[in-house]
């Protein structure tokens, strides 16, 4: 048995001013054939999983390239084509194969390509033919297009948001693919379009309960796998939106019925799933109230939308400026993307004092740059943070403290959202001694920071992320979905009024 595996992944915010080129992939993560570490990245877990399974079970695994770019704007056309063709060439050289298992994100958009993954999968299928099993693991913040479904034998997404289960779901996809190659199952994919877009954190109800109920179907009867494709509201593409994916063992009708049932259940939760997001002045007020009531543990302020994980720059200054202007001390900020400021700090040296301008560079939404007298407290040539088993590169880093305060700011040269407290501890910041931890992430930080925080508060500030899909002027995604339309599936009349989300 011969299995080919590779990974090509990023998440494209089509509203972001930040272009994505080959250097962005190489700065994020790039591993040539056989060079992938034994620990997975967010979207490449099938590669090390198959390596381990092949060694243990005696089948041949041929590894192609794996690459990841931090989410940003449109991918340069020749960058996508070169990375795609690299994998396709490796696949041709590996023939014959019995299966192909890919680690994909699912929200890649390049110049001239609205559906990068669909294009890749179509070309993979053309190479291997109709009888070879083709499987993929996706991030739930993806676009499940008909083109992809037509080429795949099976797929599944991560279940959790924050995505703490990417390795477990990689194991799930690999296991199903191997069973299919061995003829033990005949996977059939069924989907349901919920005609909506939203935010679906599993760190709180009602999504926690919905996902638990959904996954309970796996292994029952002929159901092999269930997934929620959240969609990615910052991707203006024709098939943007929330979908249900069910994989059965040769039971298309049963899979379609279950997908529809789950889709209707999720649809009736629209408007109820997102975490509360406050305007940042009110969020700061609430944080101060919490500190008065529960001293001793820091409060986390999540700058929800200036999130590099959603394709934004991560150099917004509005929240930090407000903290400074209000005289709030004992703050750690992780992190602000500013390669120029980092280079100045490295030139000055650890312990040096300098007047530094940082933040507010990538666009008007970032706010004004901050000018402050700072002390350079820590420098690193290769900063990093953890995300579960992954090591997330931050590039050259610098930690500066604003003079006369205890405000410590982690400055990074490779964009990344905040995942875990290691973004502070790895760079010499005692986050537990702070009152406020200001992080830039929508929800992936939650699992890491919840154990160390007295409260987590999500705040809203200007960014290049389209935060309200009801008002976003989509050109390709159209407008026939909730919340642009109140009841696109026409189900409100079927339930008591108190159950209808508004």
Residue pairs with C-beta under 8 A, 6 or more apart in sequence:
1 59
1 60
1 98
1 99
1 181
1 182
2 59
2 60
2 62
2 94
2 96
2 97
2 98
2 99
3 50
3 54
3 59
3 60
3 61
3 62
3 97
3 98
3 99
3 100
3 101
3 177
3 178
3 181
4 61
4 62
4 64
4 90
4 91
4 94
4 97
4 99
4 100
4 101
5 46
5 47
5 50
5 61
5 62
5 63
5 64
5 100
5 101
5 102
5 103
6 47
6 63
6 64
6 65
6 66
6 87
6 90
6 91
6 102
6 103
7 41
7 43
7 44
7 46
7 47
7 65
7 66
7 67
7 68
7 102
7 103
7 104
8 65
8 66
8 67
8 83
8 84
8 87
8 102
8 104
8 108
8 120
9 42
9 43
9 44
9 67
9 68
9 69
9 103
9 104
9 105
9 108
9 139
10 20
10 24
10 25
10 28
10 68
10 69
10 70
10 71
10 72
10 75
10 105
10 107
10 108
11 71
11 105
11 107
11 108
11 139
11 141
11 142
11 232
11 235
11 309
11 310
11 311
12 20
12 71
12 72
12 73
12 74
12 75
12 107
12 108
12 109
12 110
12 235
12 311
13 71
13 72
13 73
13 234
13 235
13 310
13 311
13 312
13 464
13 465
14 73
14 74
14 109
14 234
14 235
14 236
14 237
15 73
15 234
15 236
15 311
15 464
15 465
15 466
16 71
16 72
16 73
16 234
16 311
16 312
16 313
16 464
16 465
17 73
17 313
17 362
17 363
17 464
18 72
18 73
18 311
18 312
18 313
18 362
18 415
19 72
19 73
19 74
19 75
19 76
20 69
20 72
20 73
20 74
20 75
20 76
20 79
21 75
21 76
21 79
22 76
22 79
22 82
22 83
24 69
24 70
24 72
24 79
25 67
25 68
25 69
25 79
25 83
26 67
27 69
27 70
27 393
27 395
27 414
28 67
28 68
28 69
28 70
28 393
28 414
29 41
29 44
29 66
29 67
29 68
29 393
30 65
30 66
30 67
30 68
31 37
31 44
31 65
31 66
31 67
32 65
33 62
33 63
33 64
33 65
33 90
34 63
36 44
36 47
36 48
36 51
36 63
36 66
37 48
38 48
38 51
38 52
39 48
39 389
39 390
39 391
40 47
40 48
40 49
40 103
40 166
40 167
40 170
40 389
40 390
41 66
41 68
41 390
42 68
42 105
42 139
42 163
42 166
42 387
42 390
43 68
43 103
43 104
43 105
43 137
43 139
43 166
44 66
44 68
44 103
45 103
45 137
45 166
45 167
45 169
45 170
45 171
46 101
46 102
46 103
46 137
46 170
46 173
46 174
47 63
47 66
47 103
49 167
49 170
49 171
49 174
50 61
50 63
50 101
50 174
51 61
51 63
53 59
53 61
53 174
53 178
54 60
54 61
62 90
62 94
62 97
64 86
64 87
64 90
64 91
64 94
65 83
65 86
65 87
65 90
66 103
67 83
69 75
70 308
70 309
70 414
70 415
70 416
71 308
71 309
71 310
71 311
72 311
72 415
73 311
74 109
74 110
74 111
75 108
75 109
75 110
75 111
75 113
75 116
76 110
76 111
77 110
77 111
77 112
77 113
79 110
80 108
80 110
80 111
80 113
80 116
81 110
84 116
84 119
84 120
84 123
87 120
88 120
88 123
88 124
88 127
91 97
91 100
91 124
91 127
91 128
92 127
95 127
95 128
97 128
97 132
98 132
98 133
98 181
99 132
99 133
99 134
99 135
99 177
99 178
99 180
99 181
100 124
100 128
100 132
100 133
100 134
100 135
101 135
101 136
101 137
101 173
101 174
101 177
102 120
102 121
102 124
102 134
102 135
102 136
102 137
103 136
103 137
103 170
104 117
104 120
104 136
104 137
104 138
104 139
104 142
105 117
105 138
105 139
105 141
105 142
106 117
106 138
106 139
106 141
106 142
106 143
106 144
106 148
106 157
106 229
107 139
107 141
107 142
107 143
107 232
107 235
108 116
108 117
109 115
109 116
109 235
109 237
110 116
113 119
114 237
114 238
114 476
115 143
115 145
115 147
115 148
115 237
115 239
117 136
117 138
117 142
117 145
117 148
118 145
118 147
118 148
118 151
119 147
121 134
121 136
121 147
121 148
121 151
121 152
122 147
122 151
124 134
124 151
125 134
125 151
128 134
133 153
133 154
133 177
133 180
133 181
134 151
134 152
134 153
135 152
135 153
135 154
135 155
135 173
135 174
135 176
135 177
135 180
136 148
136 152
136 155
136 173
137 155
137 156
137 157
137 158
137 166
137 169
137 170
137 173
138 144
138 155
138 156
138 157
138 158
138 227
138 229
139 157
139 158
139 163
139 166
140 157
140 158
140 159
140 161
140 163
140 200
140 227
140 228
140 229
140 230
141 161
141 230
141 231
141 232
142 157
142 229
142 230
142 231
142 232
143 229
143 231
143 232
143 235
143 237
143 239
143 240
143 241
144 191
144 229
144 239
144 243
144 245
145 238
145 239
146 239
148 155
149 155
149 189
149 191
152 189
153 177
153 180
153 187
153 189
154 173
154 176
154 177
154 180
154 187
154 189
154 224
154 225
154 247
155 173
155 189
155 227
155 245
155 247
156 169
156 172
156 173
156 176
156 225
156 227
156 245
156 247
157 169
157 227
157 228
157 229
157 245
158 165
158 166
158 169
159 165
159 169
159 202
159 211
159 215
159 227
159 228
160 202
160 211
161 200
161 201
161 202
161 203
161 207
161 230
161 443
161 444
162 201
162 202
162 203
162 443
162 444
162 445
162 446
162 447
163 444
164 388
164 447
166 388
167 388
167 389
172 225
176 185
176 187
176 224
176 225
176 247
179 185
180 186
180 187
185 224
185 249
185 250
186 249
186 250
187 224
187 247
187 248
187 249
187 250
188 247
188 248
188 249
188 250
188 251
188 252
188 255
189 245
189 246
189 247
189 255
190 245
190 246
190 247
190 248
190 252
190 255
190 256
190 258
190 259
191 243
191 244
191 245
191 246
191 259
192 243
192 244
192 256
192 259
192 260
192 262
192 263
193 241
193 242
193 243
193 263
194 241
194 242
194 243
194 244
194 263
194 266
194 267
194 489
195 241
195 242
195 267
195 480
195 481
195 482
195 485
195 488
195 489
196 241
196 242
196 267
196 270
196 481
196 482
196 483
196 488
197 231
197 233
197 240
197 241
197 242
197 469
197 481
197 482
197 483
198 230
198 233
198 242
198 270
198 271
198 273
198 274
198 482
198 483
199 230
199 273
199 274
199 275
199 442
199 443
200 207
200 228
200 230
200 242
200 273
200 274
201 207
201 273
201 274
201 275
201 443
201 446
202 208
202 211
203 275
203 443
203 446
203 447
203 450
204 275
206 269
206 272
206 273
207 269
207 273
210 228
210 265
210 266
210 269
211 228
213 265
214 226
214 228
214 262
215 226
217 223
217 226
217 246
217 258
217 262
218 224
218 225
218 226
221 251
221 254
222 248
222 249
222 250
222 251
222 254
223 246
223 247
223 248
223 249
223 251
223 254
223 255
223 258
224 247
224 248
224 249
225 245
225 246
225 247
226 244
226 245
226 246
226 247
226 258
226 262
227 244
227 245
227 246
228 242
228 243
228 244
228 245
228 262
228 266
229 242
229 243
229 244
229 245
230 242
231 240
231 241
231 242
231 243
232 240
233 240
233 466
233 469
233 472
234 310
234 311
234 465
234 466
235 477
236 472
236 474
236 475
236 476
236 477
237 476
237 477
238 476
238 477
238 478
240 474
240 476
240 477
241 477
241 481
242 266
243 263
244 259
244 260
244 262
244 263
244 266
245 259
246 255
246 256
246 258
246 259
246 262
247 255
248 254
248 255
248 258
264 489
264 491
267 482
267 489
267 491
268 491
268 495
268 499
268 500
268 501
269 501
270 482
270 483
270 501
271 483
271 501
271 502
272 501
275 443
275 458
276 458
277 304
277 458
277 459
277 460
278 286
278 457
278 458
278 459
278 460
279 459
279 460
280 301
280 303
280 318
280 319
280 322
280 459
280 460
280 461
281 322
282 459
283 301
283 319
283 457
283 458
283 459
283 460
284 301
284 319
284 322
284 323
284 326
284 328
284 459
286 455
286 457
287 299
287 301
287 436
287 455
287 457
288 328
290 299
290 454
290 455
290 457
291 299
291 435
291 436
291 454
294 454
294 455
296 454
297 432
297 452
297 453
297 454
298 332
298 431
298 432
298 434
298 435
298 436
298 437
298 452
298 453
298 454
299 435
299 436
299 437
299 453
299 454
299 455
299 456
299 457
300 436
300 437
300 439
300 445
300 449
300 453
300 455
300 456
300 457
301 319
301 436
301 437
301 438
301 439
301 457
301 459
302 439
302 440
302 441
302 442
302 443
302 445
302 456
302 457
302 458
302 459
303 316
303 319
303 438
303 439
303 440
303 441
303 459
303 461
304 441
304 442
304 458
304 459
304 460
304 461
305 312
305 442
305 460
305 461
305 462
305 463
305 465
305 467
306 312
306 313
306 314
306 315
306 316
306 366
306 440
306 461
306 462
306 463
306 465
307 314
307 417
307 440
307 441
307 442
307 463
307 465
308 314
308 337
308 415
308 416
308 417
308 440
309 416
309 417
309 441
309 442
309 444
310 417
310 442
310 465
311 464
311 465
312 463
312 464
312 465
313 337
313 361
313 362
313 363
313 366
313 415
313 464
314 335
314 336
314 337
314 415
314 416
314 417
314 440
315 336
315 337
315 338
315 359
315 360
315 361
315 362
315 366
316 359
316 360
316 365
316 366
316 367
316 440
316 461
316 462
316 463
317 336
317 359
317 360
317 366
317 367
317 368
317 369
317 370
318 367
318 461
318 462
319 438
319 459
319 461
320 331
320 333
320 336
320 359
320 370
320 409
320 438
321 367
321 368
321 370
323 331
323 407
323 436
323 438
324 370
324 372
324 402
324 405
324 407
328 435
328 436
329 405
329 406
329 407
329 435
330 406
330 407
330 433
330 434
330 435
330 436
331 405
331 406
331 407
331 408
331 434
331 435
331 436
331 437
331 438
332 407
332 408
332 409
332 410
332 424
332 429
332 431
332 434
332 436
332 437
332 438
333 407
333 408
333 409
333 410
333 438
334 410
334 418
334 423
334 424
334 429
334 431
334 437
334 438
334 439
334 440
335 394
335 397
335 409
335 410
335 411
335 412
335 416
335 418
335 423
335 440
336 358
336 359
336 409
336 410
336 411
336 412
336 440
337 362
337 411
337 412
337 413
337 414
337 415
338 358
338 359
338 361
338 411
338 412
338 413
339 395
339 396
339 413
340 361
341 356
341 357
341 358
341 359
341 398
341 411
342 395
342 396
342 397
342 398
342 411
342 412
342 413
343 396
343 413
344 354
344 356
345 352
345 354
345 356
345 376
345 379
345 398
345 400
345 411
346 379
346 396
346 398
348 354
348 376
349 376
349 379
350 376
350 377
350 378
350 379
351 375
351 376
351 377
352 375
352 376
353 373
353 374
353 375
353 376
353 403
354 373
354 374
354 376
355 371
355 372
355 373
355 374
356 371
356 372
356 373
356 374
356 400
357 369
357 370
357 371
358 369
358 370
358 372
358 400
358 409
358 411
359 366
359 367
359 369
359 370
360 366
360 367
360 368
360 369
360 370
361 369
362 464
363 464
365 462
365 463
365 464
366 462
366 463
367 461
367 462
372 402
372 403
373 402
373 403
373 404
374 400
374 401
374 402
374 403
374 409
375 400
375 401
375 403
376 398
376 399
376 400
377 399
377 400
377 401
377 408
377 428
378 397
378 398
378 399
378 427
378 428
378 429
379 396
379 397
379 398
379 399
380 394
380 396
380 397
380 398
380 426
380 427
381 396
382 393
382 395
382 396
383 393
383 394
383 395
383 396
383 397
383 410
383 412
383 426
383 427
384 391
384 392
384 393
384 394
384 422
384 426
385 392
385 394
385 416
385 418
385 419
385 420
385 422
385 423
385 426
386 392
386 419
386 420
386 422
387 419
387 420
387 444
387 448
392 416
392 419
393 414
393 416
394 412
394 413
394 414
394 416
394 423
395 412
395 413
395 414
396 412
396 413
397 410
397 411
397 412
397 413
397 427
398 410
398 411
399 408
399 409
399 410
399 411
399 427
399 428
399 429
400 408
400 409
400 411
401 407
401 408
401 409
402 409
406 434
408 424
408 429
408 434
410 423
410 424
410 427
410 429
417 440
417 441
417 442
417 444
417 445
418 439
418 440
418 441
418 444
418 445
419 441
419 444
419 445
419 448
420 445
420 447
420 448
420 449
421 431
421 437
421 448
421 449
421 452
422 448
423 439
424 430
424 431
424 437
425 431
431 437
431 452
432 452
437 449
437 453
439 445
439 449
442 458
446 456
449 456
450 456
460 467
466 472
469 481
469 483
469 484
470 483
470 484
479 485
480 488
481 488
482 488
486 492
492 500
